[in-house]
Amino acid sequence: MTPRMALLQTLEHLDALDPDHLPVVPLDAYFTGNDQEASIAPNQWEFGRPPIGELYARFQAIAARPDVQGVYVGLHQDWGMALEDDTEWPAAENIHILTCADEPTVLSWLDGLESDGASTGWPYGQHAAAPVPAEGFQVFSVFWD
């Protein structure tokens, strides 16, 4: 099974589990095999957002920090279009960082990614299968326009 098919299978399962909230998947599950620049932050691609491989590497480095519990990808409401088009990767809306770091520190990690910043919490509500931050940790959601 290809990484794309495995991701789609996971997304279908998560959607069935909680159809009222957008699915959230681990960083590696979303980026492994993904070479579609328009799959995340498409409006910033070619306008300063680094290539998808670099974006992945930057968030992998953040995920490896001792003050980070995990990094996850929040899907866009149109992710299901990839079910109908074999050439499409499921669209992502944001990146969620579970961390005990403060906001200025988190924002410093995002320098050069052309994001519009990060807000605390799950912007569209927490999916039933989304990870729960450990005590002393919180969710920062990185967003682009």
C-alpha positions in Angstrom: 0.0 0.0 0.0 1.3 3.4 -0.9 1.7 6.2 1.7 -1.1 8.1 0.0 -3.5 5.2 0.1 -2.6 4.5 3.8 -3.2 8.1 4.6 -6.6 8.1 2.8 -7.6 4.9 4.6 -6.7 6.5 7.9 -8.6 9.7 7.0 -11.7 7.7 6.1 -11.6 5.9 9.4 -11.1 9.2 11.3 -13.9 10.8 9.4 -16.3 8.0 10.2 -15.2 8.1 13.9 -15.9 11.9 14.2 -17.6 13.4 11.2 -18.2 16.7 13.0 -14.4 17.6 13.3 -11.6 17.6 10.8 -9.2 14.7 11.0 -5.7 15.2 12.6 -2.8 12.8 11.6 0.8 12.5 12.7 3.3 14.6 10.8 5.0 11.6 9.1 1.7 10.1 8.0 0.9 13.3 6.1 4.3 14.1 4.6 5.7 10.7 3.8 5.4 10.4 0.0 3.8 13.8 -0.4 5.5 15.9 -3.1 2.5 18.1 -4.0 3.4 21.6 -3.1 -0.2 22.8 -3.2 -1.3 20.3 -0.6 -0.6 22.7 2.3 -0.3 26.5 2.3 -0.8 26.7 -1.5 -1.3 30.5 -1.4 2.2 30.9 0.0 3.9 28.4 -2.4 6.2 30.4 -4.7 5.6 33.4 -2.5 8.1 32.6 0.3 6.9 29.3 1.7 9.7 26.8 1.5 9.3 23.6 -0.7 7.3 20.9 0.9 10.3 18.7 1.7 11.9 21.6 3.6 8.6 22.3 5.4 8.5 18.7 6.5 12.1 18.8 7.7 11.5 22.0 9.7 8.5 20.4 11.4 10.4 17.2 12.0 13.1 19.2 13.8 10.4 20.9 15.9 8.9 17.5 16.7 12.3 16.3 17.9 12.6 19.1 20.5 12.4 18.0 24.2 9.7 20.6 24.9 7.4 19.2 22.2 5.1 16.3 22.8 4.2 15.9 19.1 3.5 17.6 15.8 0.3 16.8 13.8 -1.3 17.9 10.6 -4.9 19.1 10.5 -6.7 18.4 7.3 -8.7 20.8 5.2 -12.4 20.4 4.8 -11.7 19.4 1.1 -9.4 16.6 1.9 -11.9 14.1 0.5 -11.4 15.4 -3.0 -8.3 13.2 -3.0 -10.6 10.2 -2.8 -12.0 11.1 -6.2 -8.7 12.1 -7.9 -5.7 9.7 -7.9 -3.4 12.6 -8.6 -4.4 14.7 -5.6 -2.9 14.5 -2.1 -5.4 15.2 0.7 -5.4 19.0 1.4 -4.1 20.2 4.8 -5.3 23.2 6.7 -2.8 23.6 9.5 -0.1 22.1 11.7 -0.6 21.4 15.4 2.3 21.5 17.8 1.8 20.1 21.3 4.3 21.8 23.5 5.1 23.3 26.9 7.0 26.2 25.2 5.5 29.7 25.3 4.0 31.5 22.3 7.0 33.7 21.5 9.2 30.6 21.4 6.8 28.7 19.2 6.5 31.7 16.8 10.3 31.8 16.6 10.3 28.2 15.3 8.1 29.4 12.4 10.5 32.0 11.0 10.8 31.6 7.3 7.8 29.4 6.8 5.5 32.3 5.7 2.8 31.2 8.1 0.4 33.7 9.5 1.3 32.7 13.0 0.0 30.2 15.5 -3.0 30.3 17.8 -3.7 28.2 20.9 -6.1 25.3 20.7 -7.9 23.4 18.0 -9.3 26.0 15.6 -12.2 23.9 14.4 -12.7 21.9 17.6 -10.8 18.8 18.8 -11.3 15.6 16.8 -12.2 12.6 18.9 -9.0 10.9 18.0 -6.7 14.0 18.3 -3.9 13.7 20.8 -4.4 15.2 24.3 -1.7 17.5 25.5 0.2 16.2 28.6 -0.1 18.3 31.8 1.7 21.6 31.3 1.5 21.3 27.5 -0.9 23.0 25.1 -1.8 23.0 21.4 -0.5 25.7 19.1 -2.1 25.6 15.6 0.1 27.0 12.8 -2.0 28.5 10.0 -1.5 30.1 6.6 -4.1 32.6 5.5 
